[in-house]
Amino acid sequence: MYKLRLLKIHNACVSQGLNCIPNEIRWLDWHGYPSEYLPDSFQAKKLVCLELRCSHIIQLWKGIKLLDKLKFINLSHSHKLIRTPDFTEIPNLERLILEDCSSLIEIHPSAGHLKRLRLLQLTNCTNLTSLPKRIFLERLEDMILWGCSKVDEFPEILGTMDCPSLTTLFLQAPSLKELPPSIFEHLPSLVFLNLSYSENLTSLPSSIGRLKCLKSLNLCFCPKLDKLPVELIKLQSLEELYVEEAVISKKPCSFELLEGLKFSSLGECIGRASQIRTYQRSQKSRFQTSCPSTSRNWSSSYWLEVGDYSRRMHRKVVLVVTPLPVSLKSLIIGGRRFNRISAANNRGLGYIGNPFRPYFPTI
């Protein structure tokens, strides 16, 4: 097998890994790789893709390996993985995916200097405690840090971030109380910002007004977030704003000044919900809904989101909306207690979604 270029093993019962992996291999995809390490002789300098999902790997290798052709590493669902390798001699890595690596405790500091990295995904790494102290990833486009509940050093890390190409930042950090004041000054290309489920986040820095390219901001399920900064009115590119399960006690900025806003959801703002105004900039293109209301002129709306305001009540709420506007294209229902929607006459309705329930008993 010395000339082997591609090795793909899926759904096979193999008790141990290979003693030797051909040096000419370009693509190694082994679902359920059975060994704790790659072979000591591993010197696949032409390797482009390394995909070992659901593996028994503890650590890929010890020390440094020269793999300057390697662009893609995916070790998702490798529950025994403890730490990543040294990336110093993997300068062309573009995608690093570590999803559901529940034993992972450390990302090697060299990961913060992968200048060609475009995607960094760390999802549900529940024992991860350490990230690189310095993050300078000039080509990074998407950073997803989600479900890493033991990482408690986000302020220091985020304060040193310099990622001019970053367009997507998903950050779910239960221990995070505040963001460093200057964080958004170094993310000029950011388009999507998701801070949902940051349970201890109390405020946003004023530098958020620097995000001139931001189109979507998600602050759902941040129960300690009690105000929105006035600098939000500077986000003239903002099209979508989601704020649910936040105790908004102060009236937010005047959203009418956000010329590009197409959709906003302020459902379950349980603080002083009556202070939060909704508005309809153009009946022909959009409909914004926020906190409880009894009636609206929605005859030409295209989008509708309905929030669940029964969360703190001891009874099930039956929601009946009749009739829905015939122009409606998308219906998003947020909450766990709605069980009935009347949409029999909406032939043009292309999407009905609920993040908590896969279906409704009555549609």
C-alpha positions in Angstrom: 0.0 0.0 0.0 3.0 2.3 -0.4 1.2 4.3 -3.2 -2.1 4.6 -1.3 -3.5 8.1 -1.7 -6.9 7.8 0.0 -8.0 5.6 2.9 -11.7 5.8 4.0 -13.0 3.3 6.6 -16.6 3.6 7.8 -18.8 1.1 9.7 -16.0 -1.4 10.0 -15.1 -3.4 13.1 -11.4 -3.0 13.4 -9.7 -3.8 16.7 -6.5 -1.7 16.2 -5.1 1.0 13.9 -2.5 0.6 11.2 1.1 0.0 12.3 2.2 2.2 9.4 0.4 4.8 7.4 1.8 5.3 3.8 3.7 8.5 3.5 2.1 9.2 0.1 -1.5 9.4 1.5 -3.4 12.5 0.9 -6.8 11.8 2.5 -7.3 9.8 5.7 -10.9 9.4 6.8 -11.4 6.7 9.5 -14.7 6.8 11.4 -14.1 5.2 14.8 -10.3 5.0 14.5 -9.5 2.4 17.3 -6.0 3.4 18.5 -5.1 6.1 21.0 -2.4 7.6 18.8 -1.4 7.6 15.2 1.7 5.4 14.5 5.0 6.8 15.7 6.2 6.4 12.1 3.5 8.7 10.8 5.2 11.1 8.4 2.5 11.8 5.8 3.9 15.1 4.5 1.5 15.2 1.6 -1.6 14.7 3.8 -4.3 17.2 3.0 -7.3 16.0 5.0 -7.3 14.1 8.4 -10.8 13.1 9.5 -11.1 10.8 12.5 -14.6 11.3 13.8 -15.8 9.1 16.7 -12.2 7.9 17.2 -10.4 6.6 20.3 -7.6 9.1 19.9 -6.2 10.6 23.1 -3.7 12.7 21.2 -2.9 12.6 17.5 0.9 12.6 18.1 3.5 13.8 20.6 5.9 16.5 19.7 5.9 18.3 16.3 5.1 16.9 12.9 5.9 18.6 9.6 2.6 18.5 7.7 2.7 21.7 5.6 0.1 20.3 3.1 -2.6 19.6 5.8 -5.6 21.8 5.4 -8.4 20.0 7.3 -8.7 18.3 10.7 -11.9 16.9 12.0 -11.8 15.0 15.3 -15.5 15.4 16.2 -17.1 13.0 18.7 -13.7 11.7 19.8 -14.6 11.4 23.5 -11.2 10.3 24.6 -9.3 13.2 23.1 -7.5 15.2 25.8 -5.4 17.7 23.9 -4.6 18.9 20.4 -1.2 18.5 18.9 1.4 21.3 18.4 0.3 23.1 15.2 3.6 24.9 14.6 4.6 22.9 11.5 1.0 22.8 10.1 1.0 26.4 8.7 -1.6 25.9 6.0 -4.4 24.5 8.2 -7.7 26.0 7.1 -10.4 24.1 9.1 -10.2 22.8 12.6 -13.4 21.0 13.8 -13.6 19.7 17.4 -17.2 19.0 18.1 -18.4 17.0 21.1 -14.8 16.2 22.3 -16.0 15.8 25.9 -12.6 15.0 27.4 -10.7 17.8 25.7 -9.0 20.1 28.2 -6.5 22.0 26.2 -6.0 23.7 22.8 -2.3 24.1 22.0 -1.2 27.7 22.1 0.1 27.4 18.5 -3.5 27.2 17.3 -3.7 31.0 17.9 -1.2 31.6 15.2 -2.6 29.6 12.3 -2.5 32.4 9.8 -4.5 30.5 7.1 -7.2 29.1 9.4 -10.7 29.9 8.1 -12.9 27.9 10.5 -12.4 27.2 14.2 -15.2 25.1 15.7 -15.3 24.1 19.3 -18.7 22.8 20.2 -19.8 21.0 23.4 -16.2 20.5 24.6 -17.5 20.4 28.1 -14.2 19.9 29.9 -12.2 22.4 27.9 -10.5 24.8 30.4 -7.8 26.4 28.3 -7.6 28.3 25.0 -4.7 30.1 23.4 -3.9 33.3 25.3 -3.3 35.1 22.0 -5.5 34.8 19.0 -4.1 36.3 15.8 -5.8 34.6 12.9 -5.8 37.0 10.0 -7.8 34.8 7.6 -10.3 33.4 10.2 -13.8 33.7 8.8 -15.9 31.6 11.3 -15.3 31.1 15.0 -17.7 28.9 16.9 -17.2 28.5 20.6 -20.3 26.8 21.8 -21.1 24.7 24.9 -17.6 25.1 26.4 -18.9 25.8 29.9 -15.6 25.5 31.8 -13.7 28.0 29.9 -13.5 31.0 32.2 -10.9 33.2 30.5 -12.9 34.6 27.6 -12.4 38.3 28.6 -8.6 38.0 28.3 -8.7 35.9 25.1 -11.3 38.1 23.4 -9.4 41.2 24.4 -6.4 40.1 22.3 -8.3 38.9 19.3 -7.2 40.4 16.0 -9.2 38.7 13.2 -9.8 41.2 10.4 -11.5 38.6 8.2 -13.9 37.2 10.8 -17.5 37.3 9.5 -19.2 34.9 12.0 -18.7 34.7 15.8 -20.7 32.3 17.8 -19.9 32.6 21.5 -21.9 30.8 24.1 -20.0 31.3 27.4 -22.0 30.8 30.6 -19.2 32.2 32.7 -18.8 35.4 30.7 -20.1 38.4 32.5 -18.8 41.1 30.2 -16.9 41.6 27.0 -13.7 43.5 26.9 -14.4 47.2 25.9 -12.3 47.1 22.7 -13.2 43.7 21.4 -15.3 44.9 18.4 -12.6 47.4 17.3 -10.6 44.5 15.8 -13.4 42.7 14.0 -14.2 45.0 11.1 -15.7 42.4 8.8 -18.1 40.8 11.4 -21.5 40.0 9.8 -23.1 37.5 12.3 -22.7 37.8 16.1 -24.4 35.2 18.3 -24.0 35.6 22.1 -27.1 33.6 23.0 -27.1 31.5 26.1 -24.4 33.6 27.8 -26.2 33.3 31.1 -24.1 35.8 33.1 -23.7 38.4 30.4 -24.9 41.7 31.9 -24.0 44.3 29.2 -22.5 44.9 25.8 -19.5 47.2 25.2 -20.1 50.5 23.4 -17.6 49.4 20.8 -20.4 47.3 19.2 -21.2 50.4 17.3 -18.0 49.9 15.3 -19.4 46.8 13.6 -20.3 48.5 10.4 -20.9 45.2 8.5 -23.0 43.5 11.2 -26.2 42.1 9.8 -27.4 39.7 12.5 -27.2 40.0 16.3 -28.5 37.3 18.6 -28.8 37.9 22.3 -31.4 35.3 23.1 -31.4 33.6 26.5 -29.1 36.0 28.3 -31.3 36.4 31.4 -29.0 38.9 33.1 -28.8 41.3 30.1 -30.8 44.2 31.3 -30.1 46.9 28.7 -29.2 47.4 25.1 -26.5 50.0 24.4 -27.5 53.2 22.5 -24.6 52.5 20.1 -26.9 49.9 18.4 -28.3 52.8 16.3 -24.9 53.0 14.6 -25.4 49.5 13.1 -26.9 50.7 9.8 -26.2 47.3 8.2 -28.1 45.4 10.9 -31.0 43.4 9.4 -31.9 40.9 12.2 -32.0 41.5 16.0 -33.0 38.7 18.4 -33.4 39.4 22.1 -35.4 36.9 24.1 -35.3 35.8 27.7 -33.6 39.0 28.7 -34.7 41.1 31.6 -34.8 44.4 29.7 -35.4 47.0 32.4 -34.4 50.1 30.4 -35.9 51.2 27.2 -33.7 50.3 24.2 -32.5 52.7 21.5 -34.9 53.9 18.9 -34.9 51.1 16.3 -36.6 53.4 13.8 -33.1 54.8 13.1 -31.9 51.4 12.0 -32.7 51.8 8.3 -31.7 48.3 7.3 -33.5 46.4 10.0 -35.8 43.8 8.5 -36.6 41.5 11.4 -36.5 41.9 15.2 -37.6 39.7 18.0 -37.8 40.9 21.5 -40.0 38.1 22.8 -40.1 37.3 26.5 -38.4 40.5 27.6 -39.8 40.0 31.1 -38.5 43.0 32.8 -40.5 46.1 32.0 -41.8 44.7 28.7 -44.3 47.5 28.3 -41.5 49.9 27.7 -40.4 48.2 24.6 -42.0 49.5 21.5 -42.7 47.6 18.3 -43.0 49.2 14.9 -43.6 48.3 11.3 -41.3 50.2 9.0 -42.9 48.9 5.8 -45.9 46.7 5.7 -45.0 45.5 2.2 -41.7 44.0 3.3 -41.4 43.1 6.9 -43.1 42.7 10.3 -41.4 43.0 13.7 -43.0 41.6 16.8 -41.7 41.8 20.3 -43.4 41.7 23.7 -47.1 40.9 24.3 -49.6 42.8 22.3 -53.2 42.3 21.4 -53.6 43.6 17.9 -51.5 44.8 15.0 -52.1 45.8 11.4 -50.3 42.9 9.7 -52.2 42.5 6.5 -49.2 42.7 4.2 -46.5 41.1 6.4 -44.1 38.5 5.1 -42.4 37.4 8.3 -44.0 36.8 11.7 -42.3 35.6 14.9 -44.4 34.8 18.0 -42.8 34.5 21.4 -44.0 32.4 24.4 -45.1 34.5 27.3 -46.4 31.7 29.4 -43.0 30.5 30.7 -43.7 31.7 34.2 -47.3 30.7 34.3 -48.7 27.4 35.5 -51.0 26.7 32.6 -50.7 25.8 29.0 -51.4 28.6 26.6 -53.3 27.7 23.4 -52.4 30.2 20.7 -54.9 30.7 17.9 -54.0 33.2 15.3 -56.9 33.6 12.8 -56.5 34.6 10.2 -52.9 34.8 9.4 -52.1 37.3 6.6 -52.2 35.6 3.2 -48.9 37.2 2.3 -47.1 35.4 5.1 -44.1 33.4 3.9 -42.4 32.5 7.1 -43.8 31.7 10.6 -41.4 31.3 13.5 -42.9 30.2 16.8 -40.7 30.5 19.8 -41.7 28.8 23.1 -42.6 25.4 24.6 -46.3 25.9 25.4 -48.0 26.8 22.2 -49.9 23.9 20.8 -52.3 25.2 18.1 -51.8 27.5 15.1 -54.5 28.2 12.6 -53.0 28.6 9.2 -55.3 26.6 7.0 -55.7 29.4 4.3 -52.0 30.2 4.0 -51.0 28.4 0.8 -48.0 30.6 0.4 -46.5 29.8 3.8 -43.2 28.2 3.0 -41.7 27.8 6.5 -43.0 27.0 10.0 -40.4 26.7 12.7 -40.2 26.1 16.4 -36.7 25.8 18.1 -38.1 23.6 20.9 -40.7 21.4 19.2 -40.3 19.5 15.9 -44.0 19.8 15.1 -47.4 21.2 16.3 -50.3 18.9 17.1 -52.6 21.3 15.2 -51.6 23.4 12.2 
